[in-house]
């Protein structure tokens, strides 16, 4: 399950309430596109802004409308007891895997993070994905910590940040991580602009924010990498450079992807959880021009 393209859909809101029909529409769009898995309640899915009941509703809706596509569910929270409660709800909903980031207010130590994963895996009946996202958690995993956590029974995959742009450096980076992991634990690249290079360097999975709304554009990169065509994979990624530039300019993908979903009628306007205001009208117009120019509406 933990290979290929894993799409991270938005969790749209409407008037500060979960917009369940819009979320279901996104899930069904991903199923139709043939993604390998769907990860609900990732960072793109605004998990940190949703309460326990809202998260449980999202997990149930995702599983109910995903058909045979595996659903992974984000369970990160600041207290271990809350993480375990989210894990229980996700498993009750039928999640095939759990995505866990070390969320905190006070800075965490490596021992804090290891104990979090040890506790969760010991209470979980489904596999766990390690979510390394220093841009939001402000916690940086070391290769040694990857090794400690990956040795726990129940760890299935590690979602790493973007790889170096240089192909040789990217390959060396992935190989360094691979060398400390059990053979059954996969490596997934995130940071969509780095996906092509990560897949070429040997990552097994692309955990993709863009694919949650624009799966076909992501598929073009994945197919090329799977077919052993690195130049084509890089060309497909380079074609999306205007989108990657928007991500960089607006502090990540979520505001841009929300604007894209709203433009395509997949979510209502102002679909992000406050205090996230989304993009201004001028910025949304620029996003619309980029999407039309790239012809990536499917």
C-alpha positions as CSV (number, residue, x, y, z in Angstrom):
1,X,0.0,0.0,0.0
2,X,2.8,2.4,0.8
3,X,4.1,2.9,-2.8
4,X,3.2,4.9,-5.8
5,X,1.1,8.1,-5.6
6,X,-0.6,9.0,-2.3
7,X,-2.9,12.0,-2.7
8,X,-3.5,14.5,0.1
9,X,-6.9,16.2,-0.4
10,X,-8.0,19.4,1.3
11,X,-10.7,19.2,4.0
12,X,-12.9,22.0,2.8
13,X,-14.9,24.1,5.2
14,X,-18.0,26.2,4.6
15,X,-19.0,28.9,7.2
16,X,-16.5,27.3,9.6
17,X,-18.2,23.9,9.3
18,X,-16.9,20.8,7.7
19,X,-18.1,20.8,4.0
20,X,-18.6,17.0,3.8
21,X,-20.1,17.0,0.3
22,X,-17.1,18.9,-1.1
23,X,-14.7,16.5,0.7
24,X,-16.5,13.5,-0.6
25,X,-16.3,15.0,-4.1
26,X,-12.5,15.3,-3.8
27,X,-12.2,11.7,-2.6
28,X,-14.3,10.4,-5.5
29,X,-12.3,12.5,-8.0
30,X,-9.1,10.8,-6.7
31,X,-10.6,7.4,-6.9
32,X,-11.6,8.0,-10.5
33,X,-8.0,9.2,-11.2
34,X,-6.7,5.9,-10.0
35,X,-4.4,7.1,-7.2
36,X,-2.6,4.4,-5.2
37,X,-3.8,5.7,-1.9
38,X,-5.5,8.7,-0.3
39,X,-4.2,10.4,2.8
40,X,-6.9,12.3,4.6
41,X,-6.1,14.8,7.3
42,X,-2.6,15.5,6.3
43,X,-1.2,19.0,6.5
44,X,-3.2,19.8,3.3
45,X,-6.2,18.4,5.0
46,X,-5.9,20.9,7.9
47,X,-5.9,18.2,10.6
48,X,-4.4,20.5,13.2
49,X,-7.4,22.8,13.0
50,X,-10.1,20.2,13.4
51,X,-11.6,18.8,16.6
52,X,-12.0,15.1,17.4
53,X,-15.5,14.8,16.0
54,X,-14.6,16.6,12.8
55,X,-11.7,14.4,12.2
56,X,-13.7,11.2,12.9
57,X,-16.3,12.4,10.3
58,X,-13.6,13.0,7.7
59,X,-12.1,9.6,8.3
60,X,-15.5,7.9,8.0
61,X,-16.4,9.8,4.8
62,X,-13.0,9.1,3.2
63,X,-13.3,5.3,3.8
64,X,-17.0,5.2,2.8
65,X,-16.3,6.8,-0.6
66,X,-12.8,5.4,-1.5
67,X,-13.9,2.0,-2.7
68,X,-10.8,-0.2,-2.9
69,X,-8.4,2.7,-2.6
70,X,-6.6,2.5,0.8
71,X,-7.2,5.5,3.1
72,X,-4.5,6.7,5.4
73,X,-5.5,9.1,8.2
74,X,-3.5,11.8,9.9
75,X,-3.6,11.6,13.7
76,X,-1.1,14.2,14.9
77,X,-1.9,16.2,18.1
78,X,0.0,17.9,20.9
79,X,-0.8,15.3,23.6
80,X,-0.2,11.5,23.3
81,X,-3.6,10.8,24.7
82,X,-5.2,12.9,22.0
83,X,-3.1,11.1,19.3
84,X,-4.3,7.7,20.6
85,X,-7.9,8.9,20.5
86,X,-7.6,10.0,16.9
87,X,-5.9,6.7,16.1
88,X,-8.7,4.8,17.6
89,X,-11.3,6.8,15.7
90,X,-9.4,6.4,12.4
91,X,-9.2,2.6,12.9
92,X,-12.9,2.4,13.7
93,X,-13.6,4.2,10.5
94,X,-11.6,1.6,8.6
95,X,-8.3,3.4,7.9
96,X,-5.7,1.2,6.3
97,X,-2.9,3.3,7.8
98,X,-2.1,6.1,10.2
99,X,0.0,9.2,9.4
100,X,1.7,10.7,12.5
101,X,3.7,13.9,12.8
102,X,5.3,15.0,16.1
103,X,3.1,18.0,16.8
104,X,4.1,20.2,19.7
105,X,4.0,23.6,21.4
106,X,7.1,23.0,23.5
107,X,10.2,21.8,21.6
108,X,10.4,18.0,21.5
109,X,13.5,15.9,22.0
110,X,14.4,12.8,20.0
111,X,13.4,10.7,23.0
112,X,10.0,12.4,23.2
113,X,9.4,11.6,19.6
114,X,10.6,8.0,19.8
115,X,8.3,7.4,22.8
116,X,5.4,8.9,20.9
117,X,5.8,6.5,18.0
118,X,6.5,3.6,20.4
119,X,3.3,4.3,22.2
120,X,1.2,4.7,19.1
121,X,2.5,1.6,17.3
122,X,1.9,-0.5,20.4
123,X,-1.7,0.6,20.5
124,X,-2.4,0.4,16.7
125,X,-3.6,-2.5,14.7
126,X,-2.8,-0.8,11.3
127,X,0.6,0.4,10.0
128,X,2.0,3.8,10.8
129,X,3.6,6.4,8.5
130,X,6.3,8.6,10.0
131,X,5.5,12.2,9.0
132,X,8.7,14.3,8.9
133,X,7.6,17.8,8.2
134,X,9.9,20.3,9.9
135,X,8.3,23.2,8.0
136,X,5.2,22.9,10.2
137,X,6.4,20.9,13.3
138,X,9.7,22.6,13.7
139,X,11.2,19.2,14.6
140,X,13.9,17.8,12.4
141,X,14.4,14.0,12.3
142,X,17.9,12.6,12.1
143,X,18.9,9.5,10.2
144,X,19.6,7.9,13.5
145,X,16.0,8.6,14.7
146,X,14.6,7.3,11.5
147,X,16.4,4.0,12.3
148,X,15.2,3.8,15.9
149,X,11.6,4.5,14.9
150,X,11.6,2.2,11.9
151,X,12.7,-0.7,14.0
152,X,9.4,-0.5,15.8
153,X,6.9,-3.1,14.8
154,X,4.1,-1.5,12.8
155,X,6.1,1.3,11.1
156,X,5.4,1.0,7.3
157,X,6.8,4.1,5.7
158,X,8.7,7.4,6.3
159,X,7.5,10.5,4.6
160,X,10.7,12.6,4.1
161,X,11.0,16.3,3.2
162,X,12.1,17.2,-0.3
163,X,15.4,15.8,-1.5
164,X,18.3,17.9,-2.8
165,X,18.0,19.3,-6.3
166,X,21.2,17.8,-7.5
167,X,20.5,14.2,-8.8
168,X,23.6,12.7,-7.3
169,X,23.0,14.4,-3.9
170,X,19.4,13.3,-4.0
171,X,20.4,9.6,-4.7
172,X,23.0,9.7,-1.9
173,X,20.5,11.1,0.5
174,X,17.9,8.5,-0.2
175,X,20.5,5.7,-0.1
176,X,21.7,7.0,3.3
177,X,18.2,6.7,4.7
178,X,17.5,3.4,3.0
179,X,20.6,1.9,4.6
180,X,19.2,2.3,8.1
181,X,15.7,1.1,7.4
182,X,14.2,-2.4,7.5
183,X,13.6,-3.6,3.9
184,X,9.8,-3.5,4.4
185,X,9.7,0.2,5.3
186,X,9.2,2.4,2.3
187,X,10.5,5.9,1.7
188,X,8.1,8.6,0.5
189,X,9.1,12.0,-0.8
190,X,7.0,15.1,-0.1
191,X,7.4,18.7,-1.2
192,X,5.8,18.5,-4.6
193,X,8.5,20.4,-6.4
194,X,11.0,17.7,-5.3
195,X,8.9,14.7,-6.2
196,X,10.4,13.9,-9.6
197,X,13.9,14.0,-8.3
198,X,12.9,12.0,-5.2
199,X,11.3,9.2,-7.2
200,X,14.2,9.1,-9.6
201,X,16.6,8.8,-6.6
202,X,14.7,5.8,-5.4
203,X,11.8,6.9,-3.2
204,X,9.0,4.4,-3.3
205,X,6.1,6.9,-2.8
206,X,5.1,10.4,-3.6
207,X,3.0,11.9,-0.7
208,X,1.5,14.7,-2.7
209,X,-0.5,17.8,-1.8
210,X,-1.0,18.7,-5.4
211,X,-2.4,15.3,-6.3
212,X,-5.2,15.8,-3.8
213,X,-6.8,18.3,-6.2
214,X,-4.9,17.8,-9.5
215,X,-4.2,14.0,-9.6
216,X,-3.6,13.7,-13.3
217,X,-0.8,16.3,-13.3
218,X,0.9,14.3,-10.6
219,X,0.3,11.0,-12.4
220,X,2.3,12.2,-15.4
221,X,5.4,12.5,-13.2
222,X,4.8,9.2,-11.4
223,X,4.2,7.3,-14.7
224,X,7.4,8.6,-16.2
225,X,9.5,7.7,-13.1
226,X,7.9,4.2,-13.0
227,X,8.7,3.6,-16.7
228,X,12.3,4.4,-16.1
229,X,12.2,7.8,-18.0
230,X,13.9,10.2,-15.6
231,X,14.2,12.9,-18.3
232,X,10.5,12.8,-18.9
233,X,9.7,12.9,-15.2
234,X,11.9,16.0,-14.8
235,X,10.3,17.6,-17.9
236,X,6.8,17.0,-16.4
237,X,7.9,18.6,-13.1
238,X,9.6,21.5,-14.9
239,X,6.4,22.1,-16.8
240,X,4.7,22.7,-13.4
241,X,7.4,25.2,-12.3
242,X,4.9,28.1,-12.2
243,X,2.9,26.2,-9.7
244,X,5.9,25.3,-7.6
245,X,6.8,29.0,-7.7
246,X,3.4,29.9,-6.3
247,X,3.8,27.3,-3.5
248,X,7.1,28.9,-2.6
249,X,5.8,32.4,-2.7
250,X,2.7,31.7,-0.5
251,X,4.5,29.7,2.2
252,X,3.5,26.3,1.0
253,X,0.9,24.5,-1.0
254,X,-2.3,24.8,1.1
255,X,-3.4,28.3,0.2
256,X,-2.7,27.7,-3.5
257,X,-4.4,24.4,-3.6
258,X,-7.5,25.8,-1.8
259,X,-7.6,28.5,-4.4
260,X,-7.4,25.9,-7.2
261,X,-10.1,23.8,-5.7
262,X,-12.4,26.8,-5.3
263,X,-11.7,28.0,-8.9
264,X,-12.6,24.5,-10.2
265,X,-15.8,24.4,-8.2
266,X,-14.5,21.6,-6.0
267,X,-14.9,23.7,-2.8
268,X,-16.7,26.8,-1.8
269,X,-14.9,30.1,-1.5
270,X,-13.1,30.7,1.8
271,X,-12.7,26.9,2.3
272,X,-9.7,27.1,4.7
273,X,-10.1,27.1,8.5
274,X,-9.7,30.5,10.1
275,X,-7.4,32.2,10.9
276,X,-6.1,31.1,7.5
277,X,-7.6,33.7,5.2
278,X,-6.5,32.2,1.9
279,X,-5.3,34.2,-1.0
280,X,-6.4,37.7,-2.0
281,X,-8.5,38.3,-5.2
282,X,-5.4,39.4,-7.1
283,X,-3.5,36.3,-6.0
284,X,-6.4,34.0,-6.8
285,X,-6.5,35.6,-10.3
286,X,-2.8,34.8,-10.7
287,X,-3.4,31.2,-9.6
288,X,-6.3,30.9,-12.1
289,X,-4.0,32.2,-14.9
290,X,-1.3,29.7,-14.0
291,X,-3.7,26.7,-13.9
292,X,-5.3,27.7,-17.2
293,X,-1.8,28.1,-18.8
294,X,-0.6,24.7,-17.5
295,X,-3.8,22.9,-18.6
296,X,-3.9,20.8,-15.4
297,X,-7.5,21.1,-14.4
298,X,-8.0,17.3,-14.3
